[in-house]
Amino acid sequence: MRTTKRFLGRLIHIVMVALVMMPSLAALAAPEAICVPWKSDESLPHWTYDGAAITLKGIARGDAVEYKWDYGDGSGDTGWMTIANPYNLGVQHVYTGVPNQLFIATLTVRNGLGEENSDTYPIRMFVSTNLRNNDHLEVRRNMAIDAGLWWLHTRLNRTTYAAGSPGFGQPVGYWQPSYYPLAATGSGIEAFQLSGHTVLSDYDHDPYTETVQRAMNYLLYNIRTYAIGPQPAGDPDTNGNGIGLVANNESTARQTYIGGICMAALASSGAPNVVAQVGSVNVVGRTYADIVQDMVDFFAYGQVDSGWGRGGWRYYANYTESDMSTSQWPALGMLAAERNMHSIVPAFVRAELPIWMNTSQNLAAGNNHGAFAYYYPGYYPYYNITKQGAGLICYEFLYLSPSATQVEYDAKLAAFLADTRVQAGIGFIYRHWNDTGTGWDYTKLHGNSYGMYGLQKAMRITDPAMADVTEFDYTAGTQTANTFDWFYWPEGQANQGIGYYTVVTQQGDGSWDDTIGPNAVYDEFATAWRILVLSPRVTLRPPVAVVCNCDKQEYNLNQTIQLDGSCSYHTDVKRSLVQYEWDFDYDGTFVADASGITAEIPGGYAVPGIYPVALRVTDDTPSGALTDIAICEIDVHEPPHCPHAYAGGPYVGFVGTPVQFDATRSWDPDAAEFPYLGDPLEFSLIEWDLDNDGLFGADDLDCFGIGSDAFGNQPQWVWHAPYEGIIGLRVTDTGIADNGEIFEICQDLDFTEIKIGNHRPIADAGGHYMVPTNTCFELDGSGSFDIDPGDYIASYAWDLDSDGVFDDSSETNPTFCVSGELGKVYDIALKVTDSFGETAVDHTTVTIISNQAPVALCTDVVVGTDAGTCSANASIDDGSFDPDGDAIIIEQIPAGPYPLGDTQVTLLVTDDGGFSDWCIATVTVEDRTPPEILDAAAAPNPAMAGDTVSFTVDATNACDALLDVVWDFGDGSPPTTDTAHAYAADGTYKAIVTVTDDAGNSASAPVTVVVGDSLTGFVFGWGCIDSPKGAYRANASIHGEARFVVYAKYRDGNPDPTGRSGFNLQAGSLKFMSTGYEALVVSPDGKNAQISGEGWANGKFGYKFRIYMHDGVDAFRIRIWKENALGVEIPIYDNGSKLPIWKGSIVISKQNDPANWWLEL
């Protein structure tokens, strides 16, 4: 019997992802060249511009001793060079070319035996001649990041942890500037991560993966353990393990700075399930997510508890003071931890922080309004933009707590941006952008990495990022319309953006150094922060591409390949995967062959072989879409094939509740049906091993006391005690294919995980509560829950008198009454118990404040649809306010835009104490936008009298797909919906089409139709008429002599008439001259003519005209008009009928060049 084993297939994959182990550095293999991929994506070219010197970047692994670069531009190669440092095979080169030109450089390495290996380095040419142009600066920004990362990579100190250390045998790397190497290393890690290079990047194809892994090992090695316990504001120990963690290998004097920087780097890794391979006992063997949670707990523990610094942080845990410069780092790290690792920040941290914010910010009128002080306004304020970035980050941490939906996040962001304290903080930046101080006061921003990075973080934490700095009028308490771009330096802007400054001050080797400030940094520290200044994001949350069941892609010849990318995911719940692309013959350069979550290759492959297929997923990150690529190998060969077992899972169950397993995705390539769902003609046996003893189905005589293991497609099993382990599925075929061909019986195994048991519930006491004096209100414990399927919160017990005994209420939402003592704080605790007796406790506070609830005022509104849509945004707020003057947050539910018709909207108004009021109003959206006519035409045009002319119109409307169309053919016939018409007489006609939507909105457009023998005719005339009263609409009383001259003819073979016409009403100062003819029509008898076209009147263009002339008793008429945007005529002049001329002569002919025509004058 043939047997294929895929023992622990998916589980092994999970473990390997978690254990990020680098290949041994001791064993030398064949030579290997690895070029640096841009953003860790080999399909993306590096950026350059014409004439720029760039570094080609690559490394060597294995036993390579020499290397060379082929530049790929026809200029040759470097020749063989000795490898002095395998981590730095960089060479400089200048490329010249045209925009979008692509070059492919090649790095080749060889060993002493002459064995070679090569890798490619793509470069694309862009335009970057004017750095005041944002697009041009983007080119330089990408080049600067590229060069800066390479400089950091080459400066990394690499070693291996020695025996006796917590990281024995593990590779390590760190950056050693003049001081604080751990902080510099954390910042360096972040710089790489925000450019796509992480611990989970492809080690074999991205040299920076090893760089980041080494540096992360250094960070983890230097994490310290601190015992933590309950604090006056609450219990910081979210996971109950009694410890907090902080990265710090230097004195505690910078514990918070360094620890916050490193927490942000670890939290931004995008690798929550990776397991630390180095570190102390509370670090090694734990996942990044677990480590970050304990780092969060440490900073919650270390928040200042009392005094004027309450609510903030300083150099080490529980300092007696706070400063704003330090406070930004715990706020940034915890925000990253929540967003990327789903860490839990104790509620009291956000409840306490506003106390410090109110202490630190100066809101007194004057030039320093909105400034965040180092301590507080009256005590070492040290006002500068560096502190503004720090203060704004703290406010972002307060407002942008984790959100379940994009709508919820958007509401929080809107509240943050509307907070006048935030606006005032930004207003200080607006006023002090060009400060020139060299000390702590009004420090110059440009050249100060700490200040520039602080500002970048503040402006780009939000999603979308804040692009402009806005002036704040502190006398009026509102923002003004004055703004400037803080990053770019566009033409016409006086203030230089820090992105522009950073690009132009990069040193030739790719590094940066500070030039200003009392806290200047240099070398690796400055370079990492400058790269972060240029980075479009603050924390990295990448998507992950996964081809489902990649290990089971085995097919018959010419069998349709079914691919599924639905296993792909995003580590940020706020982001979505918006594009799935498939490359069916992936060769290292991604070329999309199909798109969609699933894809198929009809007919598969006709030739046996291994076919690499790649899936690329793209997300919707507003600051720049992120991508990820997964490669899966398709194994195509002739029969026989073994079946493919799919055990499903991992499964999570509950004691006493049946768990259903699912093997229905199992199939066999030798069966015709696809996907094969277990037809017994092909599958002989579907057996399970639920107790992991290696015995399947009936072979197991004792499965948890039962005389047989499970079998079948979808069996159920009940565990009566907690259990955690591996379950297996064995699928055996009959050896008989659908076509009757007989093969040796074959089977396949698949394994997954199961976890049965009970866990502690999650207690949530709500709050922190802020209530007015002598108020009774409801506490809220309804946020408590149990994570186990089928389990529930069986009881609630409250301790309302802080005696440690939970005997005061058993209700979910008990009533609690407070006294009249302003500022009094009650400590409240809730204990919840699940159905198995497991308990959890949560603490909160109730603070008595002098506060009145806000007043919600709303009104019904009627609005028209927004441009280009069939919906509209509208505000029902009618002056809502807070009696105490507190800042209020106004939300509309639903938020809009609103569809046509009536929508009932709730206005929710909340003050900063958490009190709210609401009202309901109706938003009525009406369709007021007329349709848009894209084109209107007639054919044939010109036409002969009696011919049928067909009319067409192309129109669009945002709300109605079907429009009513009416034609007025311009010859006196009634308007009609007909689209065909025959004109009875020669002439030039103006047909008008009118389209109308269901709301009655309409639009019209003219179509000029020429009827008559086209392309032949001649007209010449000059003379005078008596212009009657009323002819000139600008002044109806004017009459008298008017002069004209007309010359028009067709040239043989030319469809357009040529000539010139003029008209002058002397009494009315009306002077008209044609600028082009549209049509010339001469009657069959050669006696009458019409000429139409465009011209100017009194020096202004855009007028239309039509001339009517008669030869015999010579007569002349002219109409001059303009048309508005809807095509409606606005008359300028019309003498009403053909008037006899009293001077001059008119000649009309059907011939283009009548002989001796001048004799008729």
LINZI-V468867 format. One record per residue. N is the residue number from 1. SS is DSSP state (alpha for helix, beta for strand, coil for the rest). BURIAL is I if it has 16 or more other ideal C-beta (glycine too) atoms within 10 Angstrom, else O. Layout:
N;SS;BURIAL  N;SS;BURIAL
This chain:
1;coil;O  2;beta;O  3;beta;O  4;beta;O  5;coil;O  6;coil;I  7;coil;O  8;coil;I  9;alpha;I  10;alpha;I  11;alpha;O  12;alpha;O  13;alpha;O  14;alpha;O  15;alpha;O  16;alpha;O  17;alpha;O  18;alpha;O  19;coil;O  20;coil;I  21;coil;O  22;coil;O  23;coil;O  24;coil;O  25;coil;O  26;coil;O  27;coil;O  28;coil;O  29;coil;O  30;coil;O  31;coil;I  32;beta;I  33;beta;I  34;beta;I  35;beta;I  36;coil;I  37;coil;I  38;alpha;I  39;alpha;I  40;alpha;I  41;coil;I  42;coil;I  43;coil;I  44;coil;I  45;coil;I  46;beta;I  47;beta;I  48;beta;I  49;beta;I  50;coil;I  51;coil;O  52;coil;I  53;beta;O  54;beta;I  55;beta;I  56;beta;I  57;coil;I  58;beta;I  59;beta;I  60;beta;I  61;beta;I  62;coil;I  63;coil;I  64;coil;I  65;coil;I  66;beta;I  67;beta;I  68;beta;I  69;beta;I  70;beta;I  71;coil;I  72;coil;I  73;coil;I  74;coil;O  75;coil;O  76;coil;O  77;beta;O  78;coil;O  79;coil;O  80;coil;O  81;beta;O  82;beta;O  83;coil;I  84;coil;O  85;coil;O  86;coil;I  87;coil;I  88;coil;I  89;coil;I  90;coil;I  91;beta;I  92;beta;O  93;beta;I  94;beta;O  95;coil;I  96;coil;O  97;coil;I  98;coil;O  99;coil;O  100;coil;O  101;coil;O  102;beta;O  103;beta;I  104;beta;O  105;beta;I  106;beta;I  107;beta;I  108;beta;I  109;beta;I  110;beta;I  111;coil;I  112;coil;O  113;coil;O  114;coil;O  115;coil;O  116;beta;I  117;beta;I  118;beta;I  119;beta;I  120;beta;I  121;beta;I  122;beta;I  123;beta;I  124;beta;I  125;beta;I  126;beta;I  127;coil;O  128;coil;I  129;coil;O  130;coil;O  131;coil;I  132;coil;O  133;coil;I  134;alpha;I  135;alpha;O  136;alpha;I  137;alpha;I  138;alpha;I  139;alpha;I  140;alpha;I  141;alpha;I  142;alpha;I  143;alpha;I  144;alpha;I  145;alpha;I  146;alpha;I  147;alpha;I  148;alpha;I  149;alpha;I  150;alpha;I  151;alpha;I  152;alpha;I  153;alpha;I  154;alpha;I  155;alpha;I  156;coil;I  157;beta;O  158;beta;O  159;beta;O  160;beta;I  161;coil;I  162;coil;O  163;coil;O  164;coil;O  165;coil;O  166;coil;I  167;coil;I  168;coil;O  169;coil;O  170;coil;I  171;beta;I  172;beta;I  173;beta;I  174;beta;I  175;coil;I  176;coil;O  177;coil;I  178;coil;O  179;coil;O  180;coil;I  181;alpha;I  182;alpha;I  183;alpha;I  184;alpha;I  185;alpha;I  186;alpha;I  187;alpha;I  188;alpha;I  189;alpha;I  190;alpha;I  191;alpha;I  192;alpha;I  193;alpha;I  194;coil;I  195;coil;I  196;coil;I  197;coil;I  198;coil;I  199;coil;I  200;coil;I  201;coil;I  202;coil;O  203;coil;I  204;coil;O  205;coil;I  206;coil;I  207;alpha;I  208;alpha;I  209;alpha;I  210;alpha;I  211;alpha;I  212;alpha;I  213;alpha;I  214;alpha;I  215;alpha;I  216;alpha;I  217;alpha;I  218;alpha;I  219;alpha;I  220;alpha;I  221;alpha;I  222;coil;I  223;beta;I  224;beta;I  225;beta;I  226;beta;I  227;beta;O  228;coil;I  229;coil;O  230;coil;O  231;beta;I  232;coil;O  233;coil;I  234;beta;I  235;coil;I  236;coil;I  237;coil;I  238;coil;O  239;coil;O  240;coil;O  241;coil;O  242;coil;O  243;beta;O  244;beta;I  245;beta;I  246;beta;I  247;beta;I  248;coil;I  249;coil;I  250;coil;O  251;coil;O  252;alpha;O  253;alpha;O  254;alpha;I  255;alpha;I  256;alpha;I  257;alpha;I  258;alpha;I  259;alpha;I  260;alpha;I  261;alpha;I  262;alpha;I  263;alpha;I  264;alpha;I  265;alpha;I  266;alpha;I  267;alpha;I  268;coil;I  269;coil;I  270;coil;I  271;coil;I  272;coil;I  273;coil;O  274;coil;I  275;beta;I  276;coil;I  277;coil;I  278;coil;I  279;coil;I  280;coil;I  281;coil;O  282;coil;I  283;coil;I  284;coil;I  285;coil;O  286;coil;I  287;beta;I  288;alpha;I  289;alpha;I  290;alpha;I  291;alpha;I  292;alpha;I  293;alpha;I  294;alpha;I  295;alpha;I  296;alpha;I  297;alpha;I  298;alpha;I  299;alpha;I  300;alpha;I  301;alpha;I  302;alpha;I  303;coil;I  304;coil;I  305;coil;I  306;coil;O  307;coil;O  308;coil;I  309;coil;I  310;coil;I  311;coil;I  312;coil;I  313;coil;I  314;coil;I  315;coil;I  316;coil;I  317;coil;I  318;coil;O  319;coil;I  320;coil;O  321;coil;I  322;coil;I  323;coil;I  324;alpha;I  325;alpha;I  326;alpha;I  327;alpha;I  328;alpha;I  329;alpha;I  330;alpha;I  331;alpha;I  332;alpha;I  333;alpha;I  334;alpha;I  335;alpha;I  336;alpha;I  337;alpha;I  338;alpha;I  339;alpha;I  340;alpha;I  341;alpha;I  342;coil;O  343;coil;I  344;coil;I  345;coil;I  346;coil;I  347;alpha;I  348;alpha;I  349;alpha;I  350;alpha;I  351;alpha;I  352;alpha;I  353;alpha;I  354;alpha;O  355;alpha;I  356;alpha;I  357;alpha;I  358;alpha;O  359;alpha;I  360;alpha;I  361;beta;I  362;coil;I  363;coil;O  364;coil;O  365;coil;O  366;coil;O  367;coil;O  368;coil;I  369;coil;I  370;coil;I  371;coil;I  372;beta;I  373;coil;I  374;coil;I  375;coil;I  376;beta;I  377;coil;I  378;coil;O  379;beta;O  380;coil;O  381;coil;I  382;coil;I  383;coil;I  384;coil;I  385;alpha;I  386;alpha;I  387;alpha;I  388;alpha;I  389;alpha;I  390;alpha;I  391;alpha;I  392;alpha;I  393;alpha;I  394;alpha;I  395;alpha;I  396;alpha;I  397;alpha;I  398;alpha;I  399;alpha;I  400;coil;I  401;coil;I  402;coil;I  403;coil;I  404;coil;O  405;coil;O  406;alpha;O  407;alpha;O  408;alpha;O  409;alpha;I  410;alpha;O  411;alpha;I  412;alpha;I  413;alpha;I  414;alpha;O  415;alpha;I  416;alpha;I  417;alpha;O  418;alpha;O  419;coil;I  420;alpha;I  421;alpha;I  422;alpha;I  423;alpha;I  424;alpha;I  425;alpha;I  426;alpha;I  427;alpha;I  428;alpha;I  429;alpha;I  430;alpha;I  431;alpha;I  432;coil;I  433;coil;I  434;coil;O  435;coil;O  436;coil;O  437;beta;I  438;coil;O  439;coil;O  440;coil;I  441;coil;O  442;coil;I  443;beta;I  444;coil;I  445;coil;I  446;coil;I  447;coil;I  448;coil;I  449;alpha;I  450;alpha;I  451;alpha;I  452;alpha;I  453;alpha;I  454;alpha;I  455;alpha;I  456;alpha;I  457;alpha;I  458;alpha;I  459;alpha;I  460;alpha;I  461;coil;I  462;coil;I  463;coil;I  464;coil;O  465;coil;I  466;coil;I  467;coil;O  468;beta;O  469;beta;I  470;beta;I  471;beta;I  472;beta;I  473;beta;O  474;coil;I  475;coil;O  476;coil;O  477;coil;O  478;beta;O  479;beta;I  480;beta;O  481;beta;O  482;beta;O  483;beta;O  484;beta;I  485;beta;I  486;coil;I  487;coil;I  488;coil;I  489;coil;I  490;coil;O  491;coil;O  492;coil;O  493;coil;O  494;coil;O  495;coil;O  496;coil;I  497;coil;I  498;alpha;I  499;alpha;I  500;alpha;I  501;alpha;I  502;alpha;I  503;alpha;I  504;alpha;O  505;coil;O  506;coil;I  507;coil;O  508;coil;O  509;coil;O  510;coil;I  511;coil;I  512;coil;I  513;coil;I  514;coil;I  515;coil;O  516;coil;I  517;coil;I  518;coil;O  519;coil;O  520;coil;I  521;coil;I  522;coil;O  523;alpha;I  524;alpha;I  525;alpha;I  526;alpha;I  527;alpha;I  528;alpha;I  529;alpha;I  530;alpha;I  531;alpha;I  532;alpha;I  533;alpha;I  534;alpha;I  535;coil;I  536;coil;I  537;coil;I  538;coil;I  539;coil;I  540;coil;I  541;coil;I  542;coil;I  543;beta;I  544;beta;I  545;coil;I  546;coil;I  547;coil;I  548;coil;I  549;coil;I  550;alpha;I  551;alpha;O  552;alpha;I  553;coil;I  554;beta;I  555;beta;I  556;coil;I  557;coil;O  558;coil;O  559;coil;I  560;coil;O  561;beta;I  562;beta;I  563;beta;I  564;beta;I  565;coil;I  566;coil;O  567;coil;I  568;coil;I  569;beta;O  570;beta;I  571;coil;I  572;coil;I  573;coil;I  574;coil;I  575;coil;I  576;coil;O  577;beta;I  578;beta;O  579;beta;I  580;beta;I  581;beta;I  582;beta;I  583;beta;I  584;coil;I  585;coil;O  586;coil;I  587;coil;O  588;coil;O  589;coil;O  590;coil;I  591;coil;O  592;coil;O  593;coil;O  594;beta;O  595;beta;O  596;coil;O  597;coil;O  598;beta;O  599;beta;I  600;beta;I  601;beta;I  602;coil;O  603;coil;O  604;coil;I  605;coil;I  606;coil;O  607;coil;O  608;coil;O  609;beta;O  610;beta;O  611;beta;I  612;beta;O  613;beta;I  614;beta;I  615;beta;I  616;beta;I  617;beta;I  618;beta;I  619;beta;I  620;coil;O  621;coil;I  622;coil;O  623;coil;O  624;coil;O  625;coil;O  626;coil;I  627;beta;I  628;beta;I  629;beta;I  630;beta;I  631;beta;I  632;beta;I  633;beta;O  634;beta;I  635;beta;O  636;beta;I  637;coil;I  638;coil;O  639;coil;O  640;coil;I  641;coil;I  642;coil;I  643;beta;I  644;beta;I  645;coil;I  646;coil;I  647;coil;I  648;coil;I  649;coil;I  650;coil;O  651;beta;I  652;beta;O  653;beta;I  654;coil;I  655;coil;I  656;coil;O  657;coil;O  658;coil;O  659;beta;I  660;beta;O  661;coil;I  662;coil;O  663;coil;I  664;coil;O  665;coil;I  666;coil;I  667;beta;I  668;beta;I  669;coil;I  670;coil;I  671;coil;I  672;coil;O  673;coil;O  674;coil;I  675;coil;O  676;coil;I  677;coil;O  678;coil;I  679;coil;O  680;coil;O  681;coil;O  682;coil;I  683;beta;I  684;beta;O  685;beta;I  686;beta;I  687;beta;I  688;beta;I  689;beta;I  690;coil;I  691;coil;I  692;coil;O  693;coil;O  694;coil;O  695;coil;I  696;coil;I  697;alpha;I  698;alpha;O  699;alpha;O  700;coil;I  701;coil;O  702;coil;O  703;beta;I  704;coil;O  705;coil;O  706;beta;O  707;coil;O  708;coil;O  709;coil;I  710;coil;I  711;beta;I  712;coil;O  713;coil;O  714;coil;O  715;coil;I  716;beta;O  717;beta;I  718;coil;O  719;coil;I  720;coil;O  721;coil;O  722;coil;O  723;beta;I  724;beta;O  725;beta;O  726;beta;I  727;beta;I  728;beta;I  729;beta;I  730;beta;I  731;beta;I  732;beta;I  733;beta;I  734;coil;I  735;coil;I  736;beta;O  737;coil;I  738;coil;O  739;coil;O  740;coil;O  741;coil;O  742;beta;O  743;coil;I  744;coil;O  745;coil;I  746;beta;I  747;beta;I  748;beta;I  749;beta;I  750;beta;I  751;beta;I  752;beta;I  753;beta;I  754;beta;I  755;beta;O  756;beta;I  757;coil;O  758;coil;I  759;coil;O  760;coil;I  761;coil;I  762;beta;I  763;coil;I  764;coil;I  765;coil;I  766;coil;I  767;coil;I  768;coil;I  769;beta;I  770;beta;I  771;beta;I  772;coil;I  773;coil;O  774;coil;O  775;coil;I  776;beta;O  777;beta;O  778;beta;O  779;coil;I  780;coil;I  781;coil;I  782;coil;O  783;coil;O  784;coil;I  785;beta;O  786;coil;I  787;coil;O  788;coil;I  789;coil;O  790;coil;O  791;coil;I  792;coil;O  793;beta;I  794;beta;O  795;beta;O  796;beta;I  797;beta;I  798;beta;I  799;beta;I  800;coil;I  801;coil;O  802;coil;O  803;coil;O  804;coil;O  805;coil;O  806;coil;I  807;coil;O  808;coil;I  809;beta;I  810;coil;O  811;coil;O  812;coil;I  813;coil;O  814;coil;I  815;beta;O  816;beta;I  817;beta;O  818;coil;I  819;coil;O  820;coil;O  821;coil;O  822;coil;O  823;coil;O  824;coil;O  825;beta;O  826;beta;I  827;beta;O  828;beta;I  829;beta;I  830;beta;I  831;beta;I  832;beta;I  833;beta;I  834;beta;I  835;coil;I  836;coil;I  837;coil;O  838;coil;I  839;beta;O  840;beta;I  841;beta;O  842;beta;I  843;beta;I  844;beta;I  845;beta;I  846;beta;I  847;beta;I  848;beta;I  849;coil;I  850;coil;O  851;coil;I  852;coil;O  853;coil;I  854;beta;I  855;beta;O  856;coil;I  857;coil;I  858;beta;I  859;coil;O  860;coil;O  861;beta;I  862;beta;O  863;beta;O  864;beta;O  865;coil;I  866;coil;I  867;coil;O  868;coil;O  869;coil;O  870;coil;I  871;beta;I  872;beta;I  873;coil;O  874;coil;I  875;coil;I  876;coil;I  877;beta;I  878;coil;O  879;coil;O  880;coil;I  881;beta;O  882;beta;I  883;coil;O  884;coil;I  885;coil;O  886;coil;I  887;coil;I  888;beta;I  889;beta;I  890;beta;I  891;beta;I  892;beta;I  893;beta;O  894;coil;O  895;coil;O  896;coil;I  897;coil;I  898;beta;I  899;beta;O  900;coil;I  901;beta;O  902;beta;O  903;beta;I  904;beta;O  905;beta;I  906;beta;O  907;beta;I  908;beta;I  909;beta;I  910;beta;I  911;beta;I  912;coil;I  913;coil;I  914;coil;O  915;coil;I  916;beta;O  917;beta;I  918;beta;O  919;beta;I  920;beta;O  921;beta;I  922;beta;I  923;beta;I  924;beta;O  925;beta;I  926;beta;O  927;coil;I  928;coil;O  929;coil;I  930;coil;I  931;coil;I  932;beta;O  933;beta;I  934;beta;O  935;beta;O  936;beta;I  937;beta;O  938;beta;I  939;beta;O  940;coil;O  941;coil;I  942;coil;I  943;beta;I  944;coil;O  945;coil;O  946;coil;O  947;coil;O  948;beta;O  949;beta;I  950;beta;O  951;beta;I  952;beta;O  953;beta;I  954;beta;O  955;beta;I  956;beta;O  957;coil;I  958;coil;I  959;coil;I  960;coil;I  961;coil;O  962;coil;O  963;coil;I  964;beta;O  965;beta;I  966;beta;O  967;beta;I  968;beta;I  969;coil;I  970;coil;I  971;coil;I  972;coil;O  973;coil;O  974;coil;O  975;coil;O  976;beta;O  977;coil;O  978;coil;O  979;coil;O  980;beta;O  981;beta;I  982;beta;O  983;coil;I  984;coil;O  985;coil;O  986;coil;I  987;beta;I  988;beta;I  989;beta;I  990;beta;I  991;beta;I  992;beta;I  993;beta;I  994;beta;I  995;beta;I  996;beta;I  997;coil;I  998;coil;O  999;coil;I  1000;coil;O  1001;coil;I  1002;beta;O  1003;beta;I  1004;beta;I  1005;beta;I  1006;beta;I  1007;beta;I  1008;beta;I  1009;beta;I  1010;beta;I  1011;beta;I  1012;coil;I  1013;coil;O  1014;coil;I  1015;coil;O  1016;coil;I  1017;coil;I  1018;beta;I  1019;beta;I  1020;beta;I  1021;beta;I  1022;beta;I  1023;beta;I  1024;beta;I  1025;beta;I  1026;beta;O  1027;beta;I  1028;coil;I  1029;coil;O  1030;coil;O  1031;coil;I  1032;beta;I  1033;coil;O  1034;coil;O  1035;coil;O  1036;coil;O  1037;coil;O  1038;coil;I  1039;coil;I  1040;beta;O  1041;beta;O  1042;beta;I  1043;beta;I  1044;beta;I  1045;beta;O  1046;beta;I  1047;beta;I  1048;beta;I  1049;beta;I  1050;coil;I  1051;coil;O  1052;coil;O  1053;coil;O  1054;coil;O  1055;coil;O  1056;coil;O  1057;coil;I  1058;beta;O  1059;beta;I  1060;beta;O  1061;beta;I  1062;beta;O  1063;beta;I  1064;beta;I  1065;beta;I  1066;coil;O  1067;coil;O  1068;coil;I  1069;coil;O  1070;beta;I  1071;beta;O  1072;beta;I  1073;beta;I  1074;beta;I  1075;beta;O  1076;beta;O  1077;beta;I  1078;beta;I  1079;beta;I  1080;beta;I  1081;beta;I  1082;beta;I  1083;coil;I  1084;coil;O  1085;coil;O  1086;coil;I  1087;coil;O  1088;beta;I  1089;beta;I  1090;beta;I  1091;beta;I  1092;beta;I  1093;beta;I  1094;beta;O  1095;beta;I  1096;beta;O  1097;beta;I  1098;coil;O  1099;coil;O  1100;beta;O  1101;beta;O  1102;beta;O  1103;beta;I  1104;beta;I  1105;beta;I  1106;beta;I  1107;beta;I  1108;beta;I  1109;beta;I  1110;beta;I  1111;coil;I  1112;coil;O  1113;coil;O  1114;coil;I  1115;beta;I  1116;beta;I  1117;beta;I  1118;beta;I  1119;beta;I  1120;beta;I  1121;beta;I  1122;beta;O  1123;beta;I  1124;coil;O  1125;coil;O  1126;coil;O  1127;coil;I  1128;coil;O  1129;beta;O  1130;beta;O  1131;beta;O  1132;beta;I  1133;beta;I  1134;beta;I  1135;coil;I  1136;coil;O  1137;coil;O  1138;coil;I  1139;beta;I  1140;beta;O  1141;coil;I  1142;coil;O  1143;beta;O  1144;beta;I  1145;beta;O  1146;beta;I  1147;beta;I  1148;beta;I  1149;beta;I  1150;coil;I  1151;coil;O  1152;coil;I  1153;coil;O  1154;coil;I  1155;coil;O  1156;coil;O  1157;alpha;O  1158;alpha;O  1159;alpha;O  1160;alpha;O  1161;coil;O
